Amino acid sequence: MEITEVKIHLRSEARLKAFATVTFDNAFVVHNMKVVNGNTGLIVCMPSRKIKDGTYKDIAHPIHNEFRGKLEKLILKEYEIEAAKAGPVAASGDAEGF
């Protein structure tokens, strides 16, 4: 499976840094992956939904750790590129309009 496109949509929240949209094989797209500032740095969260007990369950996710690593690396690389384009104000979470 080939990752053919990664789009980053920057956010200005304290922990939520961006949403990512990823296209696979120019045929299948997954929206609402999140780039989050975790306790030890940036992490990628898969799209999820809240279930009745108040916890969250992933809607879509990689099955193998190897592919998860590849996906996370590409998303974080694209995030860094978009954050650099937006400048230090947007990257710090203080930008208006996001």
N, C-alpha and C positions, 0 to 999 in steps of 0.2 A: 504494500500500500504506500502510495506516495502522497506526501503533503504538498499540495500544489499552490496554496495561498494561505497567508496569515494576515489578517487585518486587525489592527489594534485601535481601540477607541479609548483614549485617555479619560480618566476621571480625576476629580480633585478632592476625594475623600481621604481621611487620615490613613485608613488601612487599605481600602480598595483603590488600586492604582490604575486599573484598566480592565476593559472587557476585550476578549479576543474572539474573532470569528475565524474558523479554520476550515478550509476546503480540502477534501481528499479526492485524489484521482480526477480532478475537474468534474466530479459527479455527485459528491455528497458533502454537505456543509453542516457544521456544528457551531451554534451561536452560544453566547453567554458563558464561555470559559472566563475565569477571572484571574487577574494578576493581583495578588494580595501581599501587603507587607506583613509577613509573619514574624514570629518571635526571633528567628535567626536569619532573616532576609526575605527576599521575594520568593513567593511560591505560586504555583499555578493550581487553581481549583477547577474541577470539572463542573459542568452545569448540573444543578441539583434542584430538588423540590422538597418543601417541608412536608413531613408526614404527620399523622394524627398525634403521635407522642411528643411532637416538638423537635425531633431530630431531623436531619437532612439526609436525603438519599440521592446518590449520583444518578442522573438520567442516562448519561453516556460517559463511558470511560474506557481507557485502554485495558486490555486483558493482560498483557505482558509488560513487565518492568522495563525491558529494553525499548519498546515502542513508547512507553510513558516518558522515559528519559529523553528520547529523541524529540518528542512533541514539546515537552517542557523547555528544552534547550532552544528550539526554534521560536517558541512564543516569547520567551524572555529576551532573546536576541532582538526580535522585532520590537518589543516593548522598549528596550534601551535605545534603539534607533529613533522611534517616535518621540520618546521623552527628550532625547537630545535635540531633535528638531524643534520641539515646543519650547525649549530653553529651561533655565534653572527655576524660574517661577512656577511653571506648570509641573515640572518634575517634583517639586517640593510639596505640591498639593495646594498652593495658594492662588492658582490661576482662576480667573473668572471665566464663565462661559462654558465650563466643562461639566 
